Amino acid sequence: MTTATATQTRKFALGRYATVVTRVLTGLLFATTGLNGFLMFMPAPDPSTMAPAGVAFSAALYATGYMLQLASAVQLVSGVLLVVGRFVPLALAMLAPMVVNIFLFHVFLEPSGTVVALLVVAAEIGLAWAYRDRFRPMLKAA
């Protein structure tokens, strides 16, 4: 094996490890927050510390009677799929609208969590790129 081949092999292995770590950490984040939507083991943010628009949006979701449970179920199922490494492209596709909403919520309604939202967006994009070959058939015109 040449030096160039060994270097390429190390870079490939490092990329694989980074993908696995990102996948598992993202999965744990979403599985935990999804489970919290049902079991409420983490304290809810204090509404007095939130922007009024963020409180109003959260109250509207709660008032629907189903939206928070639906979002929690999607997060829990997708998070578990990411952690175990099965149906990863499906989990990423299920999480994509949620990630966009998390990002836009923090950009426009509750700026205090923008950094975490950016990290979640970066993880979603990075994982989508790592699994891009699996998304190609879905993006072909019929």
Rosetta blueprint (number, residue, H / E / L):
1 M L
2 T L
3 T H
4 A H
5 T H
6 A H
7 T H
8 Q H
9 T H
10 R H
11 K H
12 F H
13 A H
14 L H
15 G H
16 R H
17 Y H
18 A H
19 T H
20 V H
21 V H
22 T H
23 R H
24 V H
25 L H
26 T H
27 G H
28 L H
29 L H
30 F H
31 A H
32 T H
33 T H
34 G H
35 L H
36 N H
37 G H
38 F H
39 L H
40 M L
41 F L
42 M L
43 P L
44 A L
45 P L
46 D L
47 P H
48 S H
49 T H
50 M L
51 A L
52 P H
53 A H
54 G H
55 V H
56 A H
57 F H
58 S H
59 A H
60 A H
61 L H
62 Y H
63 A H
64 T H
65 G L
66 Y L
67 M H
68 L H
69 Q H
70 L H
71 A H
72 S H
73 A H
74 V H
75 Q H
76 L H
77 V H
78 S H
79 G H
80 V H
81 L H
82 L H
83 V H
84 V H
85 G L
86 R L
87 F L
88 V H
89 P H
90 L H
91 A H
92 L H
93 A H
94 M H
95 L H
96 A H
97 P H
98 M H
99 V H
100 V H
101 N H
102 I H
103 F H
104 L H
105 F H
106 H H
107 V H
108 F H
109 L H
110 E L
111 P H
112 S H
113 G H
114 T H
115 V H
116 V H
117 A H
118 L H
119 L H
120 V H
121 V H
122 A H
123 A H
124 E H
125 I H
126 G H
127 L H
128 A H
129 W H
130 A H
131 Y L
132 R H
133 D H
134 R H
135 F H
136 R L
137 P H
138 M H
139 L H
140 K L
141 A L
142 A L
